[in-house]
Amino acid sequence: MEIRQLEYFMAVAKELHFTRASELLGVTQPTLSHQIKALENEIGMPLFDRIGRRTSLTEAGHILFKHGNQIFQSIASAKQELQELQAARFGKLSIGVLPGELNRLLSTLLLAFHQQYPDIEIRMIGRDDVVSGIIHNEIDIALTIVSVSDDRLTIVPLYEEELYLAVSDQHPLAKMVSVPLAQVKDEPFIVFPKAYQCRIQIDAAFKLIDAPLRPMIETDATESILNLVQGGAGVSILSKTLLHMWKSDRIVMVRIDNPPLRREIGLVYHKEKYIGYAAQQFIRLLRETIMDQGLAAKR
């Protein structure tokens, strides 16, 4: 099996269309079909079902596609590592982050990182499913709530933090040190949309007390939530990290119990991915920021 044949196979597997794949590869369709046929003959099984104009992967095709992704990811990592031997402080870095609270934390680091490493190209990608981006090699590393278990991933725990009830300093609950979740179930909540990981965790907590959350306002704008809470429009449940970063005397953090809400924050990357100079330095800066600002206890 030649790398070129595998490259041709991967193109057809992604496009599921021989003509489009040949155009992307810059080869004629007969050449592409010949190489795929030679590969199928070597394997001894068909890789594609061709029914009319429709092309689909066979079971053997699915297996080869899975391993092909790993092979090309390993090749890309090898190329990157070799390139970094020639240009130590240069490189590219794509960072995934969940929309919402962690996005704000990451954004604060970008300026400091750019000032230290101006020749490193950075791409920040906000999305609900950062793990999918890691698996498909669209993202180098991701800052996320650690709630996944996948043997394809390396997970680097960073810290564990609590989620707090955030209220205006004029709210009656502002004088409380802690409050049971059931006591606040009827408060006007201002929260992130349902797809956000932090919201999923909050909804799960309310289900435990048999009181589904019915928000007054849902928004994906972090500053809007904080400003509305600060102005007394309602309450929210937010992370210690975010509330410390906002630093407002007009917002009071009240600990939640029965049940307490905690989460682990970590970095995730593919086990087959080479973590190069750019990613190493970003991880170092992130760890330093967590410790220097006392955002949370280091794990």
Residue pairs with C-beta under 8 A, 6 or more apart in sequence:
1 39
1 42
1 43
3 75
4 35
5 35
5 36
5 38
5 39
6 39
6 64
6 68
6 71
6 72
7 25
7 72
8 21
8 25
8 27
8 32
8 35
8 36
8 39
9 36
9 39
9 47
9 61
9 64
9 65
9 68
10 65
10 68
10 69
10 72
11 21
11 24
11 25
11 32
12 18
12 21
12 32
12 36
12 48
12 55
13 47
13 57
13 61
13 64
13 65
13 68
14 21
15 21
15 24
16 55
16 56
16 57
17 55
18 29
18 32
18 33
18 36
18 55
19 29
21 32
22 28
22 29
22 31
22 32
25 32
36 47
36 48
39 47
40 46
40 47
43 60
43 64
45 58
45 60
46 58
46 60
46 61
47 57
47 58
47 60
47 61
47 64
48 55
48 56
48 57
48 58
48 61
49 55
49 56
49 57
49 58
57 65
69 136
69 137
70 272
73 137
73 270
73 272
73 273
74 272
76 137
77 272
77 273
77 274
78 274
80 91
80 274
80 276
81 274
81 276
83 91
84 90
84 91
84 276
84 277
88 277
89 117
89 119
89 120
89 277
90 119
90 120
91 120
91 121
91 276
91 277
91 278
92 120
92 121
92 122
92 123
92 278
93 120
93 121
93 122
93 123
93 140
93 141
93 278
93 279
93 282
94 122
94 123
94 124
94 125
94 138
94 139
94 140
95 106
95 122
95 123
95 124
95 125
95 139
95 140
95 141
95 142
95 143
95 282
96 125
96 126
96 127
96 130
96 133
96 134
96 139
96 141
96 142
96 143
96 144
97 103
97 106
97 124
97 125
97 126
97 130
97 142
97 143
97 144
98 126
98 127
98 128
98 130
98 143
98 144
98 145
98 196
98 197
98 198
99 126
99 127
99 128
99 192
99 196
99 220
100 192
100 196
100 197
100 198
100 220
100 222
101 198
101 222
101 238
101 239
101 241
101 242
102 143
102 144
102 145
102 265
103 126
103 222
104 222
104 242
104 245
105 143
105 241
105 242
105 245
105 295
106 124
106 143
107 124
108 245
108 289
109 282
109 285
109 286
109 289
110 122
110 124
112 285
112 289
113 120
113 122
113 281
113 282
113 285
114 120
114 122
116 281
116 285
117 278
117 281
120 278
120 281
122 278
125 133
125 138
125 139
127 133
128 195
128 196
128 197
130 139
130 142
130 143
130 144
130 268
131 142
131 144
131 148
131 150
131 153
131 268
132 138
133 139
133 142
134 141
134 142
134 153
134 268
134 269
134 270
134 273
135 150
135 152
135 153
135 270
137 270
137 273
140 269
140 273
140 275
140 278
140 279
141 267
141 268
141 269
141 275
141 279
141 282
141 283
142 267
142 268
142 269
143 158
143 265
143 266
143 267
143 286
144 197
144 265
144 266
144 267
144 268
145 197
145 198
145 201
145 263
145 264
145 265
146 155
146 157
146 263
146 264
146 265
146 266
146 268
147 197
147 263
148 155
148 268
151 271
152 270
152 271
152 272
153 268
153 269
153 270
153 271
154 268
154 269
154 270
154 271
155 266
155 267
155 268
156 266
156 267
156 268
156 269
156 283
157 264
157 265
157 266
157 299
158 265
158 266
158 267
158 286
158 287
158 290
158 298
158 299
159 264
159 265
159 290
159 295
159 296
159 297
159 298
159 299
160 262
160 263
160 264
160 265
160 296
160 297
160 299
161 239
161 240
161 241
161 262
161 263
161 265
161 295
161 296
162 239
162 240
162 255
162 256
162 260
162 261
162 262
163 198
163 201
163 202
163 237
163 238
163 239
163 240
163 256
163 261
163 262
163 263
164 237
164 238
164 239
164 240
164 243
164 253
164 254
164 255
164 256
165 173
165 179
165 184
165 235
165 236
165 237
165 253
165 254
165 255
165 256
166 226
166 229
166 235
166 236
166 237
166 238
166 243
166 251
166 252
166 253
166 254
167 173
167 174
167 229
167 235
167 251
167 252
167 254
168 174
168 229
168 230
168 231
168 232
168 250
168 251
168 252
169 249
169 250
169 251
169 252
170 232
171 232
171 235
171 252
173 179
173 184
173 235
173 252
173 254
174 252
174 254
176 254
177 254
177 255
178 254
178 255
178 256
178 257
179 254
179 255
179 256
179 257
180 256
180 257
180 258
181 205
181 206
181 209
181 256
181 257
181 258
181 259
182 209
182 211
182 258
184 235
184 256
185 206
185 209
185 211
185 213
187 234
187 235
188 216
188 217
188 233
188 234
188 235
189 213
189 214
189 215
189 216
189 217
189 234
189 235
189 236
189 237
190 215
190 216
190 217
190 218
190 219
190 225
190 228
190 229
190 233
190 234
190 235
190 236
191 199
191 202
191 213
191 215
191 217
191 218
191 225
191 236
191 237
192 198
192 199
192 218
192 219
192 220
192 225
193 199
193 218
193 219
193 220
194 200
194 203
194 218
196 220
198 238
198 239
198 263
201 261
201 263
202 213
202 237
202 261
203 212
203 213
205 259
205 261
206 212
206 213
208 259
209 258
209 259
216 234
217 228
217 233
217 234
219 225
222 242
225 236
225 238
226 236
226 238
226 242
226 246
226 248
226 251
228 234
228 236
229 235
229 236
229 251
230 248
230 250
230 251
237 256
237 261
239 263
240 253
240 295
240 296
241 265
241 295
241 296
243 251
243 253
244 293
244 294
244 295
245 295
264 299
265 296
267 283
267 286
269 275
269 279
275 283
287 298
289 295
290 296
290 298
291 298
